[in-house]
């Protein structure tokens, strides 16, 4: 396996994680079994040059950060739902109709409990919470989801 200069494999082998930790302003929100949407892409601006018919110039445009969805089995903790409630309705009005964005972090945790890799998110805000689907004919475990928006992320540096 060829790694970029200065990079080292985690334990020599690809790391297997058993869960992912989500923190907001340094406070643990919870452990999750699935996180989707940790990605970034750049739009491309095409510039056509007069007289040049062989190609168009492609210039980097805006970065696009999709929303991130966290999924886990249902727990007794209400932190996700309470945080979601503060962003609209009476919770939003109680905050003086002010959007409060927070810093966040996602950390991959190994099956041994070691922190493998983290990403720091900027200006995090919840936009959707989904509780379990209730169906006696379904044998799937009860779960909940939280979806957030953010203004980007950077890999966290080890201390």
Residue pairs with C-beta under 8 A, 6 or more apart in sequence:
1 9
3 9
10 116
10 117
15 108
15 110
15 116
15 117
16 110
16 111
17 108
17 109
17 110
17 111
17 116
18 109
18 110
18 111
19 31
19 32
19 33
19 109
20 31
20 32
20 33
20 34
20 35
20 70
20 106
20 107
20 108
20 109
21 28
21 30
21 31
21 32
21 105
21 106
21 107
21 109
21 115
22 28
22 29
22 30
22 31
22 32
22 35
22 70
22 104
22 105
22 106
23 29
23 104
23 105
23 107
24 83
24 102
24 103
24 104
24 124
25 102
25 103
25 104
26 103
29 79
29 80
29 83
30 70
30 72
30 75
30 77
30 79
30 80
31 72
31 109
32 70
32 71
32 72
33 71
33 72
33 73
34 69
34 70
34 71
34 72
35 68
35 69
35 70
35 71
35 106
36 68
36 69
36 71
37 66
37 67
37 68
37 69
38 68
38 106
38 119
38 153
39 65
39 66
40 63
40 64
40 65
40 152
40 153
41 63
41 64
42 60
42 61
42 62
42 63
42 64
43 60
43 61
43 62
43 63
43 64
44 58
44 59
44 60
44 61
45 58
45 59
45 60
45 61
46 56
46 57
46 58
46 59
47 56
47 57
47 58
47 59
48 56
48 57
49 56
49 57
63 152
65 149
65 150
65 151
65 152
65 153
67 127
67 147
67 148
67 149
67 150
68 106
68 121
68 147
68 148
68 150
69 145
69 146
69 147
70 80
70 145
70 146
70 147
70 148
71 143
71 144
71 145
72 143
72 144
73 141
73 142
73 143
73 144
74 131
74 132
74 141
74 142
74 143
74 144
75 144
80 126
80 129
80 144
80 146
81 129
81 131
83 126
84 126
84 128
84 129
84 146
85 91
86 92
86 94
86 95
86 100
87 99
87 125
87 126
87 127
99 125
100 125
101 123
101 124
101 125
101 151
102 123
102 124
102 125
103 120
103 121
103 122
103 123
103 124
104 120
104 121
104 124
104 148
104 150
105 118
105 119
105 120
105 121
105 156
106 118
106 119
106 121
106 153
107 115
107 116
107 117
107 118
107 119
107 156
108 115
108 116
108 117
108 118
109 115
109 116
110 116
117 155
117 156
118 155
118 156
119 153
119 154
119 155
119 156
120 153
120 154
120 155
120 156
121 148
121 150
121 152
121 153
122 150
122 151
122 152
122 153
123 150
123 151
123 152
124 148
124 149
124 150
125 148
125 149
125 150
126 146
126 147
126 148
127 147
127 148
127 149
128 145
128 146
128 147
129 144
129 145
129 146
129 147
130 144
130 145
130 147
131 144
132 142
132 143
132 144
